[in-house]
Amino acid sequence: MDVTTIKIEIRKHHVLEGVKVLDLVIETDEENLVKQTQHKESDRAYQNFVKEAIRISKELAYARIE
């Protein structure tokens, strides 16, 4: 796959007190994915999602060019 553009966007909405709605948008040259999820702030899945998104972003930002 030859990808020249990758765009990842996470939009957070406040719907109810303590509940977050996330819009996850991933666009590449070949695919577009839009997914919406709801999580309580104390939800481990939400916390793990945020940590994983940060880890992947750092990994891509500091990756060596081969």
C-alpha positions as CSV (number, residue, x, y, z in Angstrom):
1,M,0.0,0.0,0.0
2,D,1.4,3.4,-1.0
3,V,0.0,6.0,1.4
4,T,1.0,9.6,1.1
5,T,-1.5,11.0,3.6
6,I,-2.7,9.8,7.0
7,K,-5.1,11.9,9.0
8,I,-6.3,10.8,12.5
9,E,-8.7,13.0,14.3
10,I,-10.4,12.4,17.7
11,R,-13.2,14.7,18.6
12,K,-14.5,14.6,22.2
13,H,-18.0,15.8,23.0
14,H,-19.6,16.2,26.4
15,V,-23.1,14.7,26.3
16,L,-23.9,14.1,30.0
17,E,-22.0,14.7,33.1
18,G,-19.2,12.2,33.3
19,V,-19.9,10.7,29.8
20,K,-17.7,11.3,26.8
21,V,-18.6,10.8,23.2
22,L,-15.7,10.3,20.9
23,D,-15.7,10.6,17.1
24,L,-12.7,8.8,15.7
25,V,-11.9,9.7,12.1
26,I,-9.1,8.1,10.2
27,E,-8.5,9.0,6.6
28,T,-5.8,7.7,4.2
29,D,-5.4,7.8,0.5
30,E,-7.4,4.6,0.2
31,E,-9.7,4.4,3.2
32,N,-12.0,6.5,5.4
33,L,-13.2,5.3,8.8
34,V,-15.6,7.2,11.1
35,K,-16.5,5.6,14.4
36,Q,-18.4,7.0,17.4
37,T,-18.2,5.6,20.9
38,Q,-19.4,6.6,24.3
39,H,-17.5,6.1,27.6
40,K,-17.7,7.2,31.2
41,E,-14.6,9.1,32.3
42,S,-13.8,6.4,34.7
43,D,-14.1,3.7,32.1
44,R,-10.8,1.7,31.7
45,A,-11.4,1.3,27.9
46,Y,-11.5,5.0,27.5
47,Q,-8.4,5.6,29.5
48,N,-6.5,2.8,27.6
49,F,-7.7,4.2,24.3
50,V,-6.2,7.6,25.2
51,K,-2.9,6.1,26.3
52,E,-2.7,3.9,23.2
53,A,-3.4,6.8,20.9
54,I,-0.6,8.8,22.5
55,R,1.8,5.9,22.3
56,I,1.1,5.4,18.6
57,S,1.5,9.1,17.9
58,K,4.9,9.2,19.7
59,E,6.0,6.1,17.9
60,L,5.2,7.6,14.5
61,A,6.7,11.0,15.4
62,Y,10.0,9.5,16.4
63,A,10.3,6.6,13.9
64,R,13.6,6.3,12.1
65,I,13.5,6.7,8.3
66,E,14.7,3.5,6.7
